[in-house]
């Protein structure tokens, strides 16, 4: 049973084809019914409830559905009504409040798979709950003439005007919408309607006939009232049409007789030719004669036609037979009882603890026997001991003990030991204070048998339970927490321990839980050493799933070529989609960085990360090497240059933290390339001698100057602040760290290697995994990142990327303060910030401030010139058209068209044809112990008012 979502499509035919008892409910709730006729349900909501089994359906299920819809409140009454299929709300509503109603409800399920249910809150305005759940059980008997006159106190207002033998005749009389029981206040000596033995309550009214009335309602005066001939039974309420109550009548049922008489006298002149509405008579005088009884008996033919004409009455469901007879009712009760018994048995079976052993039980191996014994020891919290454990027998007893607690063997309590000597007393206490638990198990096999068989088993434990079980070791616990650790590898030990202690009710130490989690992680990720043996298979799978992928695996040189093993040294991966996407981005900039690997086999992860047109990181290549040195960087950059088609004279831009061996490797392989130093790394080196915000601001000002005069001015300020700091910074060539000396080939003025720092922070959780798990962690992150960026691309609009659009808007705001003067030949003189003047060459797309060349985005001076050209009716377009194509939204989309393809699991990897086996590298102990980063004590002492007291 489930609630269907609004957007969800549900195929009833295919879903319920094999389950004829299943159906759906169209639940209408939260609304009210309008008045009769043309009744509607307004101001409500609608939900579909699917997957309901009619054999198990009850009113309690409706209560659960309303709870799921948050419609249940304390003290709030809910009335359920269901509509008979193909009928309208005027005559097709039935109550749904008891078992009889449920049986009536089930009779329509097998023909109609969607049943409409309506709800009312607090009180109901309908009469369905006053009806009998099954009208077929109602019997109507003849009312004696004397009883009718005496009990109903019938009087005729026109008795004085008309002779007794010629009473007025009323034709085409119809019943009122209100049930007669609410319009009459009489005390009857006998009930007007008698029920069969199976009916539980008396109906409040009798449903009306849909067919028009063609015979007189009352054919004689009151003394000669015709009674009903024979008693008959209903199979349906006259064609199955229930009478419904529209709204509570404004006139109360307890209205006095004088008011009724006045109302009758006022309308007496219209008795012969009264006006009627479409369904009900409006004259209350006719209701006092209880016209329903005579009205029913007057038209037996119409009743039969209505019953015969109803096709649904002829449909009998063999699986859910409902009848008015007592024998059939007994069959339904038996079926409901069987269903309850099945439910109770299912619950008891789920709640019962199954006995792990029984006589003649067989096991295939002794290991299986021991595992079952260990499991029983943990579940029962009893310490079990192996008395015999050989090739043919396994005998286990319970080591639990039972304290006597002063109870004698005869069952009495020792109150006095006056007649017992001291020696006997001690002996008795010693012998009777402790008993052994009777639990014992013997599993053995004959020499010719294959299986082990339980020969002796006493299942009763009489000892106390314990919280220390030897069988509950870390190996057992690791098997229990594999799924939990796999879903959340970072789950704390404390949470694991609390979960296990609550589940098994045993005491566990932190060390045992730690070992269990470690073993579980090993089983999930695979052993660190074992993953090297299938590394070739993984690389082959990655390369086959992603075309144009470069994979380089290097092993240590082996002096003996006949050796079956090779020692891993390095691996390089550059996925084919990343190469294609980087080329489509049109930005020749890469950040280079390295990060330590954790685990038993140390190494370094080298990465090359670019930037897209939205200034998002774009990982290109990654490698695992033995260490960060000249050889490893040379090998990595050589493979990277081959993938990008770089040569010694290529105009490319790299940015790094000046790692060990990286500077000489770049100088050797790409001497013409531009190499920027990360400013954060320079500041870390600067802080060793010169701390403070002043030095930091001066360094940042020098690095962000875009022209050489500005750079020189900023350097003079640093020199005035501290000459030693000036000398140290001046010793580093400014072409590596200042924008004033950068070239514009990368279309980026970045001075920080944030792209690599961002990637390292994302893969930090994968650096402590085994080799394959680590590589797969990086590949999966890149795969998910591309999809995430694609979603942002789908939301973007306009000619530029979102970041470029924001940057250009800020530049436009500053450009409003500039004044451009045309000088001819496509050149402009632009004045800004008072007296500062810059030359803008629109033909060459340059500005003397150097920002346009550095970033590829027009500066405020060039935008002022563009606006002046537009004022002079030149066809220059909007400023966005002057931005470099790397920032275009079209370029951004083309960059992320290339997706990283998924790969199969380890079981589906194709085995490598290499004859040698790859083994992990030898563990290399780093030279010296890494120093922890600590605050400078001298700096703290300087800030402290009392030296030496921190």
VENGIBEL-V109245 format. One record per residue. PHI is phi in whole degrees, 0 to 359 (999 if undefined). Layout:
phi:PHI
phi:PHI
This chain:
phi:999
phi:213
phi:268
phi:284
phi:285
phi:294
phi:271
phi:275
phi:257
phi:232
phi:269
phi:291
phi:296
phi:287
phi:285
phi:253
phi:296
phi:266
phi:231
phi:294
phi:274
phi:275
phi:203
phi:235
phi:244
phi:263
phi:271
phi:251
phi:218
phi:82
phi:244
phi:225
phi:269
phi:276
phi:283
phi:277
phi:273
phi:67
phi:298
phi:225
phi:248
phi:241
phi:59
phi:238
phi:242
phi:224
phi:221
phi:258
phi:247
phi:250
phi:72
phi:259
phi:266
phi:294
phi:291
phi:251
phi:285
phi:211
phi:294
phi:296
phi:295
phi:294
phi:296
phi:295
phi:295
phi:293
phi:294
phi:295
phi:269
phi:58
phi:249
phi:257
phi:230
phi:300
phi:78
phi:266
phi:274
phi:233
phi:248
phi:252
phi:228
phi:242
phi:259
phi:296
phi:304
phi:71
phi:256
phi:261
phi:285
phi:287
phi:232
phi:252
phi:271
phi:230
phi:286
phi:223
phi:224
phi:211
phi:295
phi:297
phi:295
phi:296
phi:297
phi:296
phi:295
phi:294
phi:296
phi:258
phi:290
phi:287
phi:259
phi:230
phi:272
phi:232
phi:248
phi:272
phi:236
phi:241
phi:235
phi:227
phi:254
phi:71
phi:209
phi:253
phi:260
phi:257
phi:259
phi:298
phi:283
phi:268
phi:278
phi:287
phi:301
phi:230
phi:298
phi:293
phi:268
phi:275
phi:242
phi:249
phi:251
phi:287
phi:262
phi:298
phi:297
phi:295
phi:293
phi:296
phi:288
phi:284
phi:280
phi:274
phi:54
phi:289
phi:224
phi:249
phi:293
phi:255
phi:293
phi:283
phi:270
phi:247
phi:293
phi:296
phi:273
phi:233
phi:280
phi:299
phi:254
phi:252
phi:247
phi:54
phi:275
phi:237
phi:275
phi:280
phi:291
phi:284
phi:296
phi:299
phi:296
phi:269
phi:258
phi:244
phi:235
phi:232
phi:250
phi:265
phi:286
phi:225
phi:292
phi:291
phi:240
phi:255
phi:251
phi:287
phi:293
phi:275
phi:280
phi:267
phi:214
phi:274
phi:293
phi:280
phi:198
phi:244
phi:299
phi:268
phi:262
phi:287
phi:292
phi:295
phi:278
phi:245
phi:237
phi:297
phi:285
phi:237
phi:256
phi:204
phi:289
phi:299
phi:296
phi:250
phi:294
phi:282
phi:270
phi:284
phi:294
phi:239
phi:285
phi:226
phi:243
phi:265
phi:266
phi:214
phi:288
phi:57
phi:84
phi:78
phi:260
phi:280
phi:281
phi:235
phi:267
phi:277
phi:228
phi:304
phi:297
phi:292
phi:269
phi:286
phi:292
phi:270
phi:294
phi:290
phi:294
phi:295
phi:296
phi:294
phi:294
phi:297
phi:296
phi:291
phi:296
phi:290
phi:253
phi:292
phi:289
phi:252
phi:295
phi:285
phi:223
phi:278
phi:261
phi:232
phi:273
phi:289
phi:230
phi:233
phi:282
phi:252
phi:276
phi:284
phi:296
phi:290
phi:288
phi:290
phi:272
phi:50
phi:294
phi:298
phi:293
phi:293
phi:294
phi:290
phi:287
phi:278
phi:228
phi:293
phi:292
phi:296
phi:296
phi:294
phi:296
phi:295
phi:289
phi:290
phi:280
phi:271
phi:292
phi:292
phi:290
phi:276
phi:274
phi:244
phi:268
phi:287
phi:274
phi:223
phi:269
phi:238
phi:219
phi:273
phi:285
phi:291
phi:292
phi:292
phi:298
phi:295
phi:296
phi:297
phi:295
phi:297
phi:294
phi:297
phi:294
phi:296
phi:296
phi:297
phi:296
phi:295
phi:297
phi:295
phi:294
phi:295
phi:296
phi:295
phi:294
phi:288
phi:275
phi:286
phi:268
phi:287
phi:286
phi:285
phi:227
phi:203
phi:297
phi:71
phi:290
phi:244
phi:229
phi:282
phi:225
phi:291
phi:296
phi:295
phi:297
phi:296
phi:297
phi:292
phi:293
phi:299
phi:295
phi:294
phi:297
phi:285
phi:292
phi:273
phi:58
phi:236
phi:274
phi:256
phi:237
phi:275
phi:280
phi:236
phi:206
phi:230
phi:287
phi:241
phi:222
phi:224
phi:244
phi:232
phi:232
phi:267
phi:273
phi:294
phi:239
phi:238
phi:291
phi:287
phi:59
phi:81
phi:268
phi:283
phi:294
phi:283
phi:98
phi:271
phi:249
phi:284
phi:259
phi:214
phi:241
phi:293
phi:269
phi:247
phi:287
phi:298
phi:294
phi:294
phi:297
phi:295
phi:294
phi:293
phi:295
phi:291
phi:281
phi:257
phi:283
phi:226
phi:238
phi:265
phi:288
phi:283
phi:296
phi:207
phi:218
phi:230
phi:238
phi:213
phi:210
phi:283
phi:297
phi:271
phi:280
phi:262
phi:264
phi:268
phi:233
phi:283
phi:259
phi:228
phi:206
phi:246
phi:271
phi:277
phi:257
phi:243
phi:269
phi:280
phi:281
phi:228
phi:257
phi:236
phi:237
phi:293
phi:293
phi:275
phi:262
phi:292
phi:293
phi:295
phi:294
phi:297
phi:291
phi:279
phi:251
phi:298
phi:295
phi:294
phi:291
phi:295
phi:287
phi:218
phi:296
phi:265
phi:296
phi:292
phi:296
phi:296
phi:293
phi:296
phi:296
phi:297
phi:294
phi:290
phi:295
phi:288
phi:285
phi:257
phi:57
phi:235
phi:273
phi:233
phi:269
phi:295
phi:294
phi:295
phi:293
phi:297
phi:295
phi:295
phi:293
phi:299
phi:292
phi:295
phi:295
phi:295
phi:290
phi:281
phi:275
phi:91
phi:292
phi:301
phi:285
phi:291
phi:288
phi:292
phi:292
phi:250
phi:295
phi:298
phi:296
phi:296
phi:297
phi:292
phi:293
phi:297
phi:290
phi:284
phi:278
phi:238
phi:300
phi:64
phi:274
phi:259
phi:230
phi:236
phi:243
phi:242
phi:245
phi:288
phi:296
phi:250
phi:295
phi:259
phi:291
phi:278
phi:293
phi:275
phi:235
phi:226
phi:268
phi:294
phi:231
phi:212
phi:214
phi:233
phi:225
phi:225
phi:292
phi:300
phi:299
phi:289
phi:296
phi:293
phi:292
phi:295
phi:294
phi:286
phi:286
phi:61
phi:224
phi:273
phi:216
phi:221
phi:261
phi:242
phi:201
phi:226
phi:220
phi:286
phi:264
phi:254
phi:108
phi:289
phi:244
phi:285
phi:184
phi:230
phi:256
phi:263
phi:228
phi:233
phi:234
phi:251
phi:233
phi:269
phi:291
phi:259
phi:61
phi:260
phi:293
phi:225
phi:298
phi:247
phi:212
phi:211
phi:210
phi:243
phi:235
phi:286
phi:197
phi:263
phi:211
phi:298
phi:294
phi:293
phi:292
phi:297
phi:294
phi:294
phi:290
phi:295
phi:294
phi:293
phi:295
phi:293
phi:289
phi:268
phi:70
phi:268
phi:233
phi:295
phi:256
phi:288
phi:272
phi:234
phi:235
phi:241
phi:225
phi:209
phi:260
phi:60
phi:293
phi:297
phi:81
phi:284
phi:298
phi:292
phi:293
phi:293
phi:297
phi:282
phi:274
phi:229
phi:292
phi:275
phi:284
phi:272
phi:240
phi:260
phi:261
phi:294
phi:293
phi:295
phi:295
phi:296
phi:293
phi:298
phi:290
phi:290
phi:293
phi:296
phi:242
phi:233
phi:259
phi:117
phi:291
phi:296
phi:293
phi:295
phi:295
phi:295
phi:297
phi:294
phi:293
phi:295
phi:284
phi:263
phi:294
phi:259
phi:236
phi:293
phi:300
phi:296
phi:296
phi:296
phi:295
phi:292
phi:293
phi:295
phi:296
phi:293
phi:295
phi:292
phi:288
phi:199
phi:291
phi:294
phi:295
phi:297
phi:295
phi:295
phi:287
phi:290
phi:288
phi:268
phi:304
phi:294
phi:294
phi:264
phi:216
phi:244
phi:295
phi:295
phi:248
phi:281
phi:268
phi:263
phi:290
phi:269
phi:54
phi:202
phi:253
phi:294
phi:243
phi:239
phi:270
phi:289
phi:295
phi:285
phi:297
phi:293
phi:294
phi:297
phi:291
phi:280
phi:258
phi:296
phi:285
phi:265
phi:282
phi:260
phi:264
phi:299
phi:300
phi:290
phi:298
phi:293
phi:296
phi:290
phi:298
phi:292
phi:297
phi:292
phi:297
phi:296
phi:298
phi:290
phi:294
phi:296
phi:293
phi:295
phi:293
phi:298
phi:295
phi:292
phi:295
phi:296
phi:277
phi:284
phi:214
phi:103
phi:283
phi:244
phi:291
phi:302
phi:293
phi:295
phi:295
phi:296
phi:298
phi:292
phi:295
phi:296
phi:293
phi:297
phi:297
phi:285
phi:292
phi:294
phi:270
phi:260
phi:234
phi:256
phi:234
phi:283
phi:245
phi:92
phi:58
phi:74
phi:250
phi:227
phi:252
phi:244
phi:252
phi:214
phi:55
phi:87
phi:251
phi:286
phi:237
phi:224
phi:256
phi:246
phi:252
phi:287
phi:291
phi:267
phi:56
phi:227
phi:219
phi:291
phi:283
phi:75
phi:281
phi:297
phi:290
phi:289
phi:260
phi:86
phi:250
phi:303
phi:279
phi:294
phi:289
phi:291
phi:292
phi:299
phi:292
phi:296
phi:295
phi:293
phi:294
phi:291
phi:294
phi:267
phi:62
phi:270
phi:276
phi:249
phi:76
phi:278
phi:300
phi:299
phi:286
phi:266
phi:281
phi:298
phi:301
phi:295
phi:262
phi:288
phi:295
phi:297
phi:294
phi:298
phi:294
phi:295
phi:290
phi:257
phi:292
phi:274
phi:255
phi:284
phi:281
phi:286
phi:234
phi:279
phi:281
phi:297
phi:292
phi:258
phi:288
phi:282
phi:290
phi:287
phi:272
phi:293
phi:285
phi:266
phi:256
phi:272
phi:239
phi:291
phi:288
phi:287
phi:288
phi:253
phi:279
phi:298
phi:283
phi:76
phi:265
phi:299
phi:278
phi:284
phi:279
phi:234
phi:288
phi:290
phi:294
phi:295
phi:296
phi:294
phi:293
phi:291
phi:281
phi:280
phi:296
phi:246
phi:298
phi:92
phi:250
phi:272
